[in-house]
Amino acid sequence: MMDAHPWVIDAQELVKTYTMGSSQVRALRGVSLRVAPGEFVALMGTSGSGKSTLMHLLGCLDTPTSGRYLLEGRDVSALSRDGRARLRSRRIGFIFQTYNLLPRLSTLDNVALPLLYQGRVGRVRDRAEEALSRVGLSERARHRPSELSGGERQRVAIARALITRPAIILADEPTGSLDSATGEEIMRLLTELGREGVTLLMVTHDAHIASYAERTLHMRDGRLLEGGEER
């Protein structure tokens, strides 16, 4: 049996350039990043710094103009669009600021969606119930999103991200729509998941929220900084 790859994320000199009319905008300027299994990393930066572009690349939602991205040792850059979509659905979990729950579905069905999209049929319900139990919402399985608080909706989103047992969870401002007390509750949950071995990369504008992570990276003008040093 092969040993596990030492890096969940291994990004090498990622460049992303967009064409805007007759001009080109370089959103990423040679970003290199490695994230180990079970690591909790926060990514900070002002609007336009490139952090959203980087998250899209790491989430297999887009491809770099140049550079190389390996997810668990697999070269994502070489995959077709369908190949990236399959990898994304199986190995990457997403948590969004606005939850992205379907209002007409129950909590349980919202959590089960990623497996249903994969065409899974066996044990889907059991897996969804296990994921809800992990975030402390077993008793809310039959409720719809409109019947839940903001914190509960974010817990549902976390359970949905966990159900495929992904290599990494990408969290985009996971506390941005929550009050401070509820945000702290969500961060305690994410920290607990990190201790259990879940790999997390989180975008946030809040330095206090970032302090929950084991490592904080900063982006500026399409470049990655760590500890104040440009990389």
Secondary structure, DSSP 8 states (H G I E B T S, - for coil): -----S-SEEEEEEEEEEEETTEEEEEEEEEEEEE-TT-EEEEE--TTSSHHHHHHHHTTSS--SEEEEEETTEEGGGS-HHHHHHHHHHHEEEEETT----TTS-HHHHHHHHHHHTT--TTHHHHHHHHHHHTT-GGGTT--GGGS-HHHHHHHHHHHHHTT--SEEEEESTTTTS-HHHHHHHHHHHHHHHHTT--EEEE-S-HHHHTTSSEEEEEETTEEEETTEE-
